[in-house]
Amino acid sequence: KIYSAKIHETSQMIALVEAMGQPEFRNLSIQLFGQPDTALLAAAKRILENVDAKTNHQQNVDALKLKDVFDQKITEYQTTHSTFTPEVIVRDDIDSMLASRTKLYVGAGFKTSMQRAHALCAHEVGTHLVTHFNGLDQPVKLFAYGLAAYDELQEGIAVLSEHLVSGLSKHRMRILAGRIVAVDAMLGGLPFLDIFKLLHHDHEFATQDAYELCSRVFRGGAFTKDTIYLRGILRVKELLQQGQALLPLLLGKISFADIKNLGALKDAGLVCEPTIRPHFLNEQGEAAQRLGNLADKSIEELVD
C-alpha cells in the first residue's frame, strides 16, 4: 500500500509539472497540498494580529558561517553515528536552503541571525537530514525518500524543532502565517498586486517579504504548498497534546496518515526504531521543558 500511494502521488506530481501555467495547475496543487480552511486562516490572522511585526535580529551570519554551524552539528552527530555523512554545499544558484537526500544546499547570498542559524540547524540537519538517514536504516528504504504526503508532517516537526531550540522568531512565525493569507487570497481570485498590498499595508510585512510571499503562491500559476507549514506545526502540536511521542515520528519521512499504521508496520518487520535521535530532543534543559509546556501555549505564544 505504501508503494501504491507513492506511485499515485508521483503521477500527480508529474501532472502538476506538466500543467504549469495552465488552468488545471490550481486543482492539481490543491489535490496534493490542500488549501487553507476557515480555522487555519483564522489562526494565521490571529498570529498576524498578535505577533509584533518589528524585529531586531541582526543578519550577521552569512552563508559560510551558517555552513560552519551546520558542519559542527554534523560532526557532533558523527561521534555516535559514523554513517551520518551529509554534505553542506554553498551554491550561487540557490536563494535560501534546500535539503535533498544527503545534501544540504545553502544560497551563497543567504544571511540570517545567530538565533535563526541554530533554528535552521534544527530544521534542516536535525529534522530533514536526520530523518533521511534514519530512513536509510529502515528495512524499506522508501522511508528515507518520503512516503506519500510526507511533506506536511516533516515541515510541522521541523518548525516545532525551531521552537525547541529557542529560534522560532517573530519574523519567522509571521512569515508562516503570511503564507496562509497569501494562498487564501490567491485562491480567492485576488491578483498579485492586490495580495502584495494586503500583506504590506494591512498586515505590515516589509516590501521584500510581501513580494516574496506573493511570488511563492503564484509559482506555476496557483501553488498552494505554502499551506502545509503552519498547518503542519498545528497538527503536530495537537498530536503531542493527545499523547503522541515525537521521536517515533522521526524514524523516516512519513505522513500524518501513516502514524496510525506504525505499530502494524513494526510488527510486520517493515520499520524499526529511529537509530539517530535529533539533537533538539537530546537537550535535558530548556528544550525538554518547552516540549512539556507545549499544551499550555497557543501557536502565537511559541515565538522567541
Disulfide bonds with the S-S distance in Angstrom:
none
